[in-house]
């Protein structure tokens, strides 16, 4: 093929934005430690604080409540612990409620004992079962338990958006806290609108054009105290996270946050690409299944399956044809494995094994959609033998 490759895997990682690249390079030319008081140290500190301001502005938070981490995995682990308090001197949290479709770093990386963690189910669209949430909140409240709830604002595999504001009202009514993995929101939707009511947010820079290896926990409600820190030692990040800061990564994070397009314009553009691609998928394979089709979804994401076309086969063929897409989460050591998200949604294993994900980003174009649909049609047709029966 003479054309360039089509990159359709922005939910896994998005290419580095030019402004972020420039900020990283500029920061790498400095050599001061941000904890030092000399001129070089102050210059490094200034770069960090500019980035902190930019990330805070992105989230509608105060810059003093932005804690830089190595990524969203660390940010989620830092937040999801019994040793978190709303006010200094109060007790910690007794129970964690997690959505069944949460990212593995939440399901497996939280710091509550197993017997103190409860999973909340979703419906066939992938949307939280609010009746189940109400029942658990009522039960825990009757026992006098303090509840911390973790809900992914938008699912990384299906793009399904959760009703965060509605969940927050229920959680706050019983005195609980709501933590949101908001990794997939920046660059696609307004972070403020999509996470309204959440008390804490986890972000990852590389999902929206920042460098890999840097993220943040953002505390949006006053008085939250992280008593159970993951990394202890120095007093960096206002004592919340020890260790010399990754100045270059943080500077790139801030630059990417400040450089994001206005979601009021970007979301409709991405939605047009998504809807055209979805229309093409259904035309290329009449039996295609689009996951979460009946729910509100990210404007850039399509998770679908063509029955009889396994994800392993499809991914290899798309890659050879010049397309980068995925089968879901990119956090499985490069392996294609059955999706816990689709299992929670009640998708049959034989359909889930065919799941693919296309996710668009700032560099995606209508031409990408045209070529993708054309290749899908070629691959889909190969399921059929000359007699019209499915190939073995």
BELUR-V458967 format. One record per residue. N is the residue number from 1. RES is the residue in one small letter. SS is DSSP state (a for helix, b for strand, c for the rest). PSI is psi in whole degrees, -180 to 180 (999 if undefined). Layout:
N_RES_SS_PSI ; N_RES_SS_PSI
This chain:
1_x_c_144 ; 2_x_c_-22 ; 3_x_c_164 ; 4_x_c_164 ; 5_x_c_152 ; 6_x_b_119 ; 7_x_b_111 ; 8_x_c_42 ; 9_x_b_45 ; 10_x_c_-22 ; 11_x_c_-21 ; 12_x_c_-51 ; 13_x_c_146 ; 14_x_c_141 ; 15_x_c_148 ; 16_x_c_128 ; 17_x_c_144 ; 18_x_a_-40 ; 19_x_a_-37 ; 20_x_a_-41 ; 21_x_a_-45 ; 22_x_a_-41 ; 23_x_a_-39 ; 24_x_a_-46 ; 25_x_a_-43 ; 26_x_a_-41 ; 27_x_a_-33 ; 28_x_a_-19 ; 29_x_c_-11 ; 30_x_c_156 ; 31_x_c_10 ; 32_x_c_148 ; 33_x_c_130 ; 34_x_c_-12 ; 35_x_c_-3 ; 36_x_c_152 ; 37_x_c_-7 ; 38_x_c_177 ; 39_x_a_-44 ; 40_x_a_-40 ; 41_x_a_-40 ; 42_x_a_-34 ; 43_x_a_-42 ; 44_x_a_-42 ; 45_x_a_-40 ; 46_x_a_-39 ; 47_x_a_-41 ; 48_x_a_-44 ; 49_x_a_-31 ; 50_x_a_-41 ; 51_x_a_-39 ; 52_x_a_-42 ; 53_x_a_-42 ; 54_x_a_-42 ; 55_x_a_-40 ; 56_x_a_-43 ; 57_x_a_-37 ; 58_x_a_-34 ; 59_x_a_-4 ; 60_x_c_40 ; 61_x_c_175 ; 62_x_c_141 ; 63_x_a_-27 ; 64_x_a_-14 ; 65_x_a_17 ; 66_x_b_121 ; 67_x_b_115 ; 68_x_b_140 ; 69_x_b_-175 ; 70_x_c_-5 ; 71_x_c_-177 ; 72_x_a_-30 ; 73_x_a_-46 ; 74_x_a_-40 ; 75_x_a_-44 ; 76_x_a_-44 ; 77_x_a_-37 ; 78_x_a_-38 ; 79_x_a_-37 ; 80_x_c_77 ; 81_x_c_147 ; 82_x_c_-25 ; 83_x_c_52 ; 84_x_b_142 ; 85_x_b_154 ; 86_x_c_-34 ; 87_x_c_147 ; 88_x_c_130 ; 89_x_c_-14 ; 90_x_c_167 ; 91_x_c_169 ; 92_x_c_-162 ; 93_x_c_144 ; 94_x_c_-31 ; 95_x_b_144 ; 96_x_b_131 ; 97_x_b_127 ; 98_x_b_143 ; 99_x_b_143 ; 100_x_c_-22 ; 101_x_c_13 ; 102_x_c_159 ; 103_x_c_147 ; 104_x_a_-30 ; 105_x_a_-19 ; 106_x_a_-49 ; 107_x_a_-37 ; 108_x_c_-15 ; 109_x_c_-1 ; 110_x_c_166 ; 111_x_c_23 ; 112_x_c_146 ; 113_x_c_148 ; 114_x_a_-38 ; 115_x_a_-8 ; 116_x_a_16 ; 117_x_b_131 ; 118_x_b_135 ; 119_x_b_134 ; 120_x_b_131 ; 121_x_c_174 ; 122_x_b_165 ; 123_x_c_-174 ; 124_x_c_-16 ; 125_x_c_-14 ; 126_x_c_12 ; 127_x_c_142 ; 128_x_b_142 ; 129_x_c_98 ; 130_x_a_-32 ; 131_x_a_-41 ; 132_x_a_-41 ; 133_x_a_-46 ; 134_x_a_-41 ; 135_x_a_-43 ; 136_x_a_-42 ; 137_x_a_-40 ; 138_x_a_-42 ; 139_x_a_-47 ; 140_x_a_-36 ; 141_x_a_-39 ; 142_x_a_-25 ; 143_x_c_0 ; 144_x_c_22 ; 145_x_c_141 ; 146_x_c_130 ; 147_x_b_133 ; 148_x_b_128 ; 149_x_b_134 ; 150_x_b_120 ; 151_x_b_127 ; 152_x_b_124 ; 153_x_c_-42 ; 154_x_b_133 ; 155_x_c_136 ; 156_x_c_-26 ; 157_x_c_-50 ; 158_x_c_-19 ; 159_x_c_2 ; 160_x_b_131 ; 161_x_b_134 ; 162_x_c_151 ; 163_x_c_74 ; 164_x_a_-44 ; 165_x_a_-41 ; 166_x_a_-40 ; 167_x_a_-42 ; 168_x_a_-41 ; 169_x_a_-43 ; 170_x_a_-43 ; 171_x_a_-45 ; 172_x_a_-28 ; 173_x_a_-24 ; 174_x_c_14 ; 175_x_c_18 ; 176_x_c_176 ; 177_x_b_147 ; 178_x_b_123 ; 179_x_b_134 ; 180_x_b_126 ; 181_x_b_105 ; 182_x_c_24 ; 183_x_c_-39 ; 184_x_c_1 ; 185_x_c_-49 ; 186_x_c_139 ; 187_x_c_-9 ; 188_x_c_-39 ; 189_x_c_169 ; 190_x_c_124 ; 191_x_a_-42 ; 192_x_a_-49 ; 193_x_a_-42 ; 194_x_a_-21 ; 195_x_c_24 ; 196_x_c_128 ; 197_x_c_-17 ; 198_x_c_141 ; 199_x_c_-28 ; 200_x_b_147 ; 201_x_b_145 ; 202_x_b_135 ; 203_x_b_156 ; 204_x_b_123 ; 205_x_a_-39 ; 206_x_a_-9 ; 207_x_a_-15 ; 208_x_a_31 ; 209_x_c_10 ; 210_x_c_179 ; 211_x_c_157 ; 212_x_c_154 ; 213_x_c_20 ; 214_x_c_140 ; 215_x_b_-165 ; 216_x_b_148 ; 217_x_b_125 ; 218_x_b_121 ; 219_x_b_112 ; 220_x_c_-6 ; 221_x_c_135 ; 222_x_c_151 ; 223_x_c_2 ; 224_x_c_129 ; 225_x_b_126 ; 226_x_b_91 ; 227_x_c_-25 ; 228_x_c_79 ; 229_x_c_149 ; 230_x_c_-46 ; 231_x_c_119 ; 232_x_c_155 ; 233_x_c_-93 ; 234_x_c_177 ; 235_x_c_21 ; 236_x_c_160 ; 237_x_a_47 ; 238_x_a_35 ; 239_x_a_-1 ; 240_x_c_-22 ; 241_x_c_106 ; 242_x_c_157 ; 243_x_c_141 ; 244_x_c_131 ; 245_x_c_148 ; 246_x_c_84 ; 247_x_a_-46 ; 248_x_a_-45 ; 249_x_a_-43 ; 250_x_a_-42 ; 251_x_a_-41 ; 252_x_a_-38 ; 253_x_a_-51 ; 254_x_a_-41 ; 255_x_a_-40 ; 256_x_a_-42 ; 257_x_a_-41 ; 258_x_a_-22 ; 259_x_a_-1 ; 260_x_c_142 ; 261_x_c_158 ; 262_x_c_122 ; 263_x_a_-21 ; 264_x_a_-24 ; 265_x_a_-38 ; 266_x_a_-40 ; 267_x_a_-46 ; 268_x_a_-36 ; 269_x_a_-46 ; 270_x_a_-39 ; 271_x_a_-37 ; 272_x_a_-44 ; 273_x_a_-45 ; 274_x_a_-48 ; 275_x_a_-37 ; 276_x_a_-41 ; 277_x_a_-41 ; 278_x_a_-41 ; 279_x_a_-42 ; 280_x_a_-37 ; 281_x_a_-46 ; 282_x_a_-32 ; 283_x_a_-37 ; 284_x_a_-31 ; 285_x_c_102 ; 286_x_c_-25 ; 287_x_c_11 ; 288_x_c_146 ; 289_x_b_127 ; 290_x_b_119 ; 291_x_c_136 ; 292_x_c_17 ; 293_x_c_-28 ; 294_x_c_4 ; 295_x_c_165 ; 296_x_c_131 ; 297_x_b_163 ; 298_x_c_143 ; 299_x_c_-10 ; 300_x_c_0 ; 301_x_b_134 ; 302_x_b_124 ; 303_x_b_125 ; 304_x_b_169 ; 305_x_b_143 ; 306_x_c_108 ; 307_x_c_134 ; 308_x_c_-11 ; 309_x_c_100 ; 310_x_c_152 ; 311_x_a_-42 ; 312_x_a_-47 ; 313_x_a_-46 ; 314_x_a_-43 ; 315_x_a_-42 ; 316_x_a_-43 ; 317_x_a_-40 ; 318_x_a_-42 ; 319_x_a_-46 ; 320_x_a_-29 ; 321_x_c_-3 ; 322_x_c_25 ; 323_x_b_137 ; 324_x_b_111 ; 325_x_c_-174 ; 326_x_b_178 ; 327_x_c_5 ; 328_x_c_-128 ; 329_x_c_140 ; 330_x_c_18 ; 331_x_c_35 ; 332_x_c_36 ; 333_x_c_36 ; 334_x_c_7 ; 335_x_c_149 ; 336_x_c_116 ; 337_x_c_164 ; 338_x_c_136 ; 339_x_c_124 ; 340_x_a_-25 ; 341_x_a_-49 ; 342_x_a_-34 ; 343_x_a_-43 ; 344_x_a_-27 ; 345_x_c_-3 ; 346_x_c_19 ; 347_x_c_134 ; 348_x_c_142 ; 349_x_a_-38 ; 350_x_a_-24 ; 351_x_a_-42 ; 352_x_a_-32 ; 353_x_c_-11 ; 354_x_c_7 ; 355_x_b_134 ; 356_x_b_155 ; 357_x_b_131 ; 358_x_b_129 ; 359_x_b_123 ; 360_x_c_164 ; 361_x_c_-164 ; 362_x_c_-28 ; 363_x_c_1 ; 364_x_c_146 ; 365_x_c_170 ; 366_x_a_-30 ; 367_x_a_-37 ; 368_x_a_-42 ; 369_x_a_-47 ; 370_x_a_-49 ; 371_x_a_-37 ; 372_x_a_-48 ; 373_x_a_-39 ; 374_x_a_-43 ; 375_x_a_-37 ; 376_x_a_-40 ; 377_x_a_-42 ; 378_x_a_-46 ; 379_x_a_-41 ; 380_x_a_-41 ; 381_x_a_-26 ; 382_x_c_-10 ; 383_x_c_-21 ; 384_x_b_139 ; 385_x_c_-180 ; 386_x_c_-21 ; 387_x_c_-5 ; 388_x_c_-2 ; 389_x_c_160 ; 390_x_b_137 ; 391_x_c_152 ; 392_x_c_999
